[in-house]
């Protein structure tokens, strides 16, 4: 966790502030939890194994930033991270994804993370190997040419030919390394991927893990097939580099390190956890399956061993962050045992009109910056007046209050409706080098009629 090591909780919050407006309490708790991962790794006493992460439950309406916090957290943490939707899981025995698949996903992420780092370590060695392969295709070494010649003829071949061949190879090697021959086409031999073709076997009778293991086993039994491709030397370098780096990596070492990293620094974000609440009324039907998912989820959050295709992984020190809107249920509708496994509860605030204005202006990926960049690609400039942005935020806030509160996502529908005609007219009616200024009057003209007609707003906005 090199990146996190150098980031204090305050620095983590500052990074999140670049993309997410408000929700300071949620950011603080997430930053502390993330920093605690590194702190635990640096504890030297025996108590290290007793320190369990404080899992977090984020509660807030849709569109207030719960999922965005998870997305940005994934980019910040140099640690295995996976995001899952609780609503996709079904109880064991039902057709669908079982909850253990989230742990398998985490290990898969960890494997990819470690692979990337290991490949970086052997990249220079791999590039040399690739250059030699390409050189052998362009100018085969004299020894290989001679291997098919009768030995008696080989003795008669003068030494000068070997010297000329070596000098030519040296010249071409320099050209290959400098990229001077990147546009030239050559034939390379690449391995065809094995298709086990057993995707439909045992539908419903086998769990996901068994199916993956069976597919891997059949793929390994299949003979490796090669095919010849005609590509440029530039493309050949990329294709061959991957296979050469894979050969240089010790996969057993990768697996061991990946599982250890997933166990100690892994983070699983469970979104839409409110969708597996059975509600206050106990009954049959879908509620039974929801309760079942909670029961299956409990041992994983508590700490258990899950078998993956890379080995057994323990979930005792994995950090779980759950989030839900809880519109039609409440956190107390979760099983008491599961509630107890999420000791830190954070309520995210509903967005105000001022928040909407900040969302349009401040984040690095704000909608105004996105539309400006899109329209700039057509050599057209668009400018949003401050009054216009205030009007947009006010309209979005009013619609959320009167129809349905969908948080910051309302801004997307409002902006789309506002700029729809402009985006359609570029580049035919609005040509290159044009300048468009979005004013308050323009916003009122486009949106007032729709907002006043509530029945129409429900469908359009």
C-alpha positions as CSV (number, residue, x, y, z in Angstrom):
1,X,0.0,0.0,0.0
2,X,2.7,2.5,-1.0
3,X,0.3,5.1,-2.2
4,X,-1.8,5.0,1.0
5,X,1.3,5.0,3.2
6,X,2.1,8.6,2.2
7,X,-1.5,9.8,2.5
8,X,-2.9,11.0,5.8
9,X,-6.7,10.9,6.5
10,X,-6.8,14.6,5.7
11,X,-5.0,14.1,2.4
12,X,-7.5,11.3,1.5
13,X,-10.4,13.7,2.2
14,X,-8.8,16.4,0.1
15,X,-8.6,14.0,-2.8
16,X,-12.2,13.0,-2.4
17,X,-13.2,16.7,-2.2
18,X,-12.0,17.1,-5.8
19,X,-14.9,14.9,-7.0
20,X,-17.5,14.8,-4.3
21,X,-19.3,17.8,-2.8
22,X,-20.2,17.8,0.9
23,X,-20.7,14.5,2.8
24,X,-17.8,15.3,5.1
25,X,-18.7,12.8,7.8
26,X,-18.7,9.9,5.2
27,X,-15.4,11.1,3.7
28,X,-13.8,11.3,7.2
29,X,-14.9,7.8,8.2
30,X,-13.8,6.3,4.9
31,X,-10.4,8.1,5.2
32,X,-9.8,6.8,8.7
33,X,-10.8,3.2,7.7
34,X,-8.4,3.4,4.7
35,X,-5.5,4.7,6.9
36,X,-6.2,2.1,9.5
37,X,-5.4,-0.6,6.9
38,X,-1.8,0.7,6.7
39,X,-1.6,1.2,10.5
40,X,-2.5,-2.4,11.2
41,X,0.1,-3.6,8.7
42,X,2.7,-1.8,10.7
43,X,1.8,-3.2,14.1
44,X,4.5,-5.5,15.3
45,X,2.9,-7.1,18.3
46,X,0.8,-10.3,18.4
47,X,-2.3,-8.1,18.7
48,X,-2.0,-7.4,15.0
49,X,-4.1,-10.4,14.2
50,X,-6.8,-9.3,16.7
51,X,-7.3,-5.9,15.1
52,X,-10.4,-6.2,13.0
53,X,-11.6,-3.4,10.6
54,X,-14.6,-1.3,11.6
55,X,-17.0,-1.9,8.7
56,X,-19.0,1.1,7.6
57,X,-22.7,1.4,6.7
58,X,-23.5,4.5,4.6
59,X,-27.2,5.6,4.6
60,X,-28.5,8.2,2.2
61,X,-30.9,8.9,-0.6
62,X,-30.0,8.0,-4.2
63,X,-27.6,10.4,-6.0
64,X,-26.0,11.9,-2.9
65,X,-22.5,10.4,-3.5
66,X,-22.4,6.9,-1.9
67,X,-21.3,5.1,-5.0
68,X,-19.1,7.9,-6.1
69,X,-17.2,7.7,-2.8
70,X,-16.6,4.0,-3.6
71,X,-15.4,4.7,-7.1
72,X,-12.9,7.3,-6.0
73,X,-11.8,5.2,-3.1
74,X,-10.9,2.4,-5.6
75,X,-8.7,4.8,-7.5
76,X,-7.0,6.2,-4.4
77,X,-6.3,2.9,-2.6
78,X,-3.4,0.9,-4.0
79,X,-5.2,-2.2,-2.7
80,X,-7.6,-4.9,-4.0
81,X,-11.0,-3.3,-4.3
82,X,-14.3,-4.7,-5.6
83,X,-17.8,-3.2,-5.8
84,X,-20.8,-5.5,-5.8
85,X,-24.6,-5.0,-5.9
86,X,-26.3,-6.8,-3.1
87,X,-29.5,-7.1,-5.2
88,X,-27.6,-9.4,-7.7
89,X,-27.1,-12.1,-5.1
90,X,-29.5,-15.0,-4.3
91,X,-29.6,-17.5,-1.5
92,X,-27.6,-20.7,-1.8
93,X,-29.8,-23.2,-3.7
94,X,-31.4,-20.6,-5.9
95,X,-30.2,-19.9,-9.4
96,X,-27.9,-16.8,-9.5
97,X,-24.7,-15.5,-8.0
98,X,-23.8,-16.7,-4.5
99,X,-22.3,-14.2,-2.0
100,X,-18.9,-16.0,-2.0
101,X,-18.4,-14.7,-5.6
102,X,-17.6,-11.2,-4.1
103,X,-14.5,-12.7,-2.4
104,X,-13.5,-14.5,-5.7
105,X,-13.8,-11.1,-7.5
106,X,-11.6,-9.5,-4.8
107,X,-8.9,-12.2,-5.3
108,X,-9.1,-11.7,-9.1
109,X,-8.6,-8.0,-8.6
110,X,-5.7,-8.7,-6.4
111,X,-4.1,-11.1,-8.9
112,X,-4.4,-8.4,-11.6
113,X,-2.9,-5.8,-9.3
114,X,0.1,-8.0,-8.4
115,X,0.5,-9.1,-12.1
116,X,0.8,-5.5,-13.2
117,X,3.5,-4.8,-10.6
118,X,5.4,-7.9,-11.4
119,X,5.2,-7.2,-15.1
120,X,6.7,-3.7,-14.5
121,X,9.6,-5.4,-12.8
122,X,10.4,-7.6,-15.7
123,X,9.4,-5.2,-18.5
124,X,13.0,-4.2,-19.5
125,X,14.0,-7.9,-19.7
126,X,10.8,-8.7,-21.7
127,X,11.5,-5.9,-24.2
128,X,14.9,-7.2,-24.9
129,X,13.5,-10.7,-25.5
130,X,10.8,-9.3,-27.8
131,X,13.4,-7.3,-29.8
132,X,15.4,-10.5,-30.2
133,X,12.3,-12.4,-31.5
134,X,11.6,-9.7,-34.0
135,X,15.3,-9.6,-35.1
136,X,15.2,-13.4,-35.6
137,X,12.2,-12.9,-37.9
138,X,13.8,-10.1,-39.9
139,X,17.4,-11.4,-40.1
140,X,17.7,-15.0,-39.0
141,X,21.0,-15.8,-37.3
142,X,23.4,-17.7,-39.5
143,X,23.5,-20.8,-37.2
144,X,19.7,-21.3,-37.7
145,X,20.1,-20.9,-41.4
146,X,22.8,-23.5,-41.4
147,X,21.0,-26.0,-39.2
148,X,19.1,-27.3,-42.3
149,X,22.3,-27.5,-44.5
150,X,24.3,-30.7,-44.8
151,X,27.3,-30.6,-42.4
152,X,29.8,-31.1,-45.2
153,X,28.5,-27.9,-46.9
154,X,28.5,-26.1,-43.5
155,X,32.3,-26.5,-43.2
156,X,32.8,-24.9,-46.5
157,X,30.8,-21.8,-45.6
158,X,33.3,-18.9,-45.0
159,X,33.5,-17.2,-41.6
160,X,33.0,-13.9,-43.4
161,X,29.3,-14.7,-43.8
162,X,28.9,-15.1,-40.1
163,X,30.5,-11.7,-39.5
164,X,28.4,-10.0,-42.1
165,X,25.3,-11.6,-40.6
166,X,26.2,-10.5,-37.1
167,X,26.9,-6.9,-38.2
168,X,23.6,-6.7,-40.1
169,X,21.8,-8.0,-37.0
170,X,23.4,-5.4,-34.8
171,X,22.3,-2.6,-37.2
172,X,18.8,-3.9,-37.4
173,X,18.7,-4.4,-33.6
174,X,19.5,-0.8,-33.0
175,X,16.8,0.2,-35.6
176,X,14.2,-2.0,-33.8
177,X,15.1,-0.6,-30.4
178,X,14.8,3.0,-31.8
179,X,11.4,2.3,-33.4
180,X,12.7,3.0,-36.9
181,X,11.0,-0.1,-38.4
182,X,7.7,0.1,-36.5
183,X,5.6,0.5,-39.7
184,X,7.2,-2.5,-41.4
185,X,5.0,-5.7,-41.5
186,X,6.2,-9.1,-40.3
187,X,4.7,-12.5,-39.6
188,X,4.6,-13.5,-35.9
189,X,3.4,-16.7,-34.3
190,X,0.9,-16.2,-31.5
191,X,-1.0,-18.6,-29.3
192,X,-4.7,-19.1,-29.9
193,X,-6.9,-18.8,-26.8
194,X,-8.5,-22.1,-25.8
195,X,-12.3,-22.0,-25.8
196,X,-13.6,-24.8,-23.5
197,X,-17.2,-24.3,-24.8
198,X,-18.9,-25.6,-21.7
199,X,-20.8,-22.4,-20.7
200,X,-24.1,-24.2,-20.8
201,X,-23.1,-27.4,-18.9
202,X,-25.0,-28.0,-15.7
203,X,-27.0,-24.8,-15.6
204,X,-28.3,-24.4,-12.1
205,X,-26.6,-27.7,-11.0
206,X,-23.1,-26.3,-10.5
207,X,-22.0,-23.2,-8.5
208,X,-20.0,-20.5,-10.1
209,X,-16.7,-21.6,-8.5
210,X,-17.0,-25.2,-9.7
211,X,-17.9,-24.0,-13.2
212,X,-14.8,-21.7,-13.4
213,X,-12.6,-24.5,-12.1
214,X,-14.0,-27.0,-14.6
215,X,-13.5,-24.5,-17.5
216,X,-9.9,-23.9,-16.4
217,X,-9.2,-27.7,-16.1
218,X,-10.6,-28.4,-19.6
219,X,-8.7,-25.4,-21.1
220,X,-5.4,-26.8,-19.6
221,X,-6.1,-30.2,-21.1
222,X,-6.6,-28.8,-24.6
223,X,-3.5,-28.7,-26.8
224,X,-2.1,-25.2,-27.2
225,X,-2.7,-24.0,-30.8
226,X,-0.6,-21.4,-32.6
227,X,-1.6,-19.1,-35.5
228,X,0.4,-16.8,-37.7
229,X,-0.5,-13.1,-37.8
230,X,0.8,-10.4,-40.1
231,X,1.2,-7.2,-38.1
232,X,3.4,-4.2,-38.0
233,X,6.6,-4.4,-35.9
234,X,5.0,-1.7,-33.6
235,X,2.0,-4.0,-33.0
236,X,4.2,-7.1,-32.7
237,X,6.1,-5.4,-29.8
238,X,2.9,-5.0,-27.8
239,X,1.5,-8.5,-28.6
240,X,4.8,-10.3,-27.9
241,X,5.6,-8.2,-24.8
242,X,2.6,-9.5,-22.9
243,X,3.4,-13.1,-23.6
244,X,7.1,-12.7,-22.8
245,X,6.4,-10.9,-19.5
246,X,4.0,-13.6,-18.6
247,X,6.7,-16.2,-19.1
248,X,9.1,-14.3,-16.8
249,X,6.6,-14.0,-14.0
250,X,6.4,-16.8,-11.3
251,X,2.6,-17.4,-11.1
252,X,2.9,-19.3,-7.8
253,X,4.6,-16.2,-6.2
254,X,1.8,-14.0,-7.7
255,X,-0.9,-16.1,-6.3
256,X,0.6,-16.2,-2.8
257,X,1.2,-12.5,-2.7
258,X,-2.2,-11.7,-4.2
259,X,-4.1,-13.7,-1.6
260,X,-2.0,-12.2,1.2
261,X,-2.7,-8.7,-0.1
262,X,-6.5,-9.4,-0.5
263,X,-6.7,-10.8,3.1
264,X,-4.9,-7.9,4.7
265,X,-5.7,-4.8,2.6
266,X,-8.8,-5.9,0.6
267,X,-11.9,-3.7,0.5
268,X,-15.4,-4.9,-0.6
269,X,-18.0,-2.2,-1.3
270,X,-21.6,-3.7,-1.1
271,X,-24.0,-1.3,-2.8
272,X,-27.8,-1.4,-2.5
273,X,-27.7,-3.4,0.7
274,X,-31.2,-2.1,1.5
275,X,-32.6,-4.2,-1.3
276,X,-31.9,-7.4,0.7
277,X,-33.9,-6.1,3.7
278,X,-37.0,-8.2,4.2
279,X,-38.9,-5.2,5.6
280,X,-40.7,-5.1,8.9
281,X,-43.4,-7.6,7.7
282,X,-42.2,-11.2,7.8
283,X,-43.6,-13.4,5.1
284,X,-42.9,-15.7,2.2
285,X,-42.0,-15.0,-1.4
286,X,-39.0,-12.8,-2.2
287,X,-38.5,-12.0,1.5
288,X,-37.3,-15.5,2.2
289,X,-34.5,-15.2,-0.4
290,X,-33.5,-11.8,0.9
291,X,-33.2,-13.2,4.5
292,X,-31.2,-16.0,3.0
293,X,-28.8,-13.6,1.3
294,X,-28.3,-11.9,4.7
295,X,-27.6,-15.3,6.3
296,X,-25.1,-16.2,3.6
297,X,-23.4,-12.7,3.8
298,X,-23.0,-12.9,7.6
299,X,-20.1,-15.5,7.8
300,X,-18.2,-13.7,5.1
301,X,-18.4,-10.3,6.9
302,X,-17.7,-12.0,10.3
303,X,-14.6,-13.8,8.8
304,X,-14.5,-17.2,7.0
305,X,-12.4,-19.1,4.6
306,X,-13.5,-19.0,0.9
307,X,-12.0,-21.4,-1.7
308,X,-11.0,-19.6,-4.9
309,X,-9.2,-21.0,-7.9
310,X,-6.0,-19.4,-6.7
311,X,-6.2,-20.8,-3.2
312,X,-8.1,-20.4,0.1
313,X,-8.7,-16.8,1.3
314,X,-9.7,-15.7,4.8
315,X,-12.0,-12.7,5.1
316,X,-11.3,-11.8,8.7
317,X,-9.4,-8.6,7.9
318,X,-11.2,-7.5,4.8
319,X,-12.9,-4.0,5.1
320,X,-16.6,-4.1,4.2
321,X,-18.3,-0.8,3.3
322,X,-22.1,-1.2,2.7
323,X,-24.4,1.5,1.3
324,X,-28.1,1.8,0.8
325,X,-30.9,4.4,0.3
326,X,-33.3,2.7,2.8
327,X,-36.3,4.4,1.2
328,X,-38.7,1.5,2.0
329,X,-36.8,-0.1,4.8
330,X,-34.5,0.9,7.6
331,X,-31.1,-0.5,8.8
332,X,-32.9,-2.1,11.8
333,X,-34.7,-4.4,9.3
334,X,-31.3,-6.1,8.6
335,X,-30.6,-9.2,10.8
336,X,-29.3,-8.1,14.2
337,X,-26.1,-10.1,13.7
338,X,-25.4,-8.4,10.4
339,X,-26.1,-5.0,11.8
340,X,-23.5,-5.6,14.5
341,X,-20.9,-6.3,11.9
342,X,-21.3,-2.7,10.6
343,X,-20.5,-0.7,13.7
344,X,-19.9,2.6,12.0
345,X,-23.1,4.2,10.5
346,X,-22.9,7.3,8.5
347,X,-25.9,9.3,7.3
348,X,-25.3,11.2,4.1
349,X,-27.1,14.5,3.8
350,X,-29.6,15.3,1.1
351,X,-28.2,17.8,-1.5
352,X,-29.2,21.5,-1.2
353,X,-29.5,24.1,-3.9
354,X,-26.1,25.4,-3.0
355,X,-24.7,21.9,-3.3
356,X,-26.1,21.6,-6.8
357,X,-24.4,24.8,-7.8
358,X,-21.0,23.6,-6.4
359,X,-21.5,20.3,-8.2
360,X,-21.8,22.2,-11.5
361,X,-18.7,24.3,-10.8
362,X,-16.2,22.6,-8.6
363,X,-15.5,18.9,-9.2
364,X,-12.8,18.0,-11.7
365,X,-15.4,16.0,-13.7
366,X,-18.3,18.5,-13.4
367,X,-21.0,18.4,-16.0
368,X,-20.2,21.8,-17.3
369,X,-16.6,20.8,-17.9
370,X,-17.7,17.6,-19.6
371,X,-20.1,19.4,-22.0
372,X,-17.4,22.1,-22.6
373,X,-14.9,19.4,-23.6
374,X,-17.5,17.6,-25.8
375,X,-18.5,20.7,-27.7
376,X,-14.9,21.9,-28.0
377,X,-14.1,18.7,-30.0
378,X,-16.3,20.3,-32.8
379,X,-14.3,23.6,-32.5
380,X,-17.2,25.3,-30.8
381,X,-16.9,27.2,-27.5
382,X,-19.6,27.1,-24.9
383,X,-19.7,29.4,-21.8
384,X,-22.1,29.1,-18.9
385,X,-22.9,32.3,-17.1
386,X,-23.0,32.2,-13.3
387,X,-26.7,33.3,-13.3
388,X,-27.5,30.4,-15.7
389,X,-25.8,27.9,-13.4
390,X,-27.7,29.2,-10.4
391,X,-30.9,28.9,-12.4
392,X,-30.1,25.3,-13.4
393,X,-29.3,24.3,-9.8
394,X,-32.6,25.9,-8.6
395,X,-34.6,24.1,-11.3
396,X,-33.0,20.8,-10.4
397,X,-33.7,21.3,-6.7
398,X,-37.3,22.2,-7.3
399,X,-37.9,19.1,-9.5
400,X,-36.3,16.9,-6.8
401,X,-38.5,18.4,-4.1
402,X,-41.8,18.2,-6.0
403,X,-41.5,15.0,-8.0
404,X,-38.9,12.5,-6.8
405,X,-35.5,13.1,-5.2
406,X,-32.9,11.4,-7.3
407,X,-30.0,13.6,-6.0
408,X,-27.3,14.9,-8.3
409,X,-28.5,12.7,-11.1
410,X,-31.2,15.3,-11.6
411,X,-28.6,17.7,-13.0
412,X,-27.9,15.3,-15.8
413,X,-31.5,15.2,-17.0
414,X,-31.8,19.0,-16.7
415,X,-28.5,19.7,-18.5
416,X,-29.4,17.2,-21.2
417,X,-32.8,18.8,-21.8
418,X,-31.2,22.3,-21.8
419,X,-28.4,21.5,-24.3
420,X,-30.3,18.9,-26.5
421,X,-31.1,21.3,-29.3
422,X,-27.5,22.8,-29.4
423,X,-25.9,19.4,-29.5
424,X,-28.2,18.4,-32.4
425,X,-27.4,21.6,-34.4
426,X,-23.6,21.3,-34.2
427,X,-21.9,21.2,-36.7
428,X,-24.6,21.8,-39.4
429,X,-26.4,24.9,-38.1
430,X,-23.7,25.9,-35.6
431,X,-20.4,25.8,-37.5
432,X,-16.8,25.7,-36.3
433,X,-15.3,28.7,-34.3
434,X,-18.8,29.6,-33.0
435,X,-19.3,30.8,-29.5
436,X,-22.4,29.8,-27.4
437,X,-23.3,31.6,-24.2
438,X,-25.8,29.9,-21.9
439,X,-27.7,32.7,-20.0
440,X,-30.4,32.7,-17.3
441,X,-33.1,33.6,-19.9
442,X,-32.2,30.7,-22.1
443,X,-32.5,28.3,-19.1
444,X,-35.9,29.7,-18.1
445,X,-37.1,29.6,-21.7
446,X,-36.1,25.9,-22.1
447,X,-37.2,24.6,-18.7
448,X,-40.0,26.7,-17.3
449,X,-42.8,25.3,-19.4
450,X,-41.8,21.7,-18.5
451,X,-41.4,22.4,-14.8
452,X,-44.9,24.1,-14.6
453,X,-46.5,21.1,-16.2
454,X,-45.8,18.5,-13.5
455,X,-47.4,15.6,-15.5
456,X,-45.0,16.3,-18.3
457,X,-41.9,16.7,-16.0
458,X,-42.4,13.2,-14.7
459,X,-41.7,11.8,-18.1
460,X,-39.1,14.3,-19.5
461,X,-37.2,15.3,-16.4
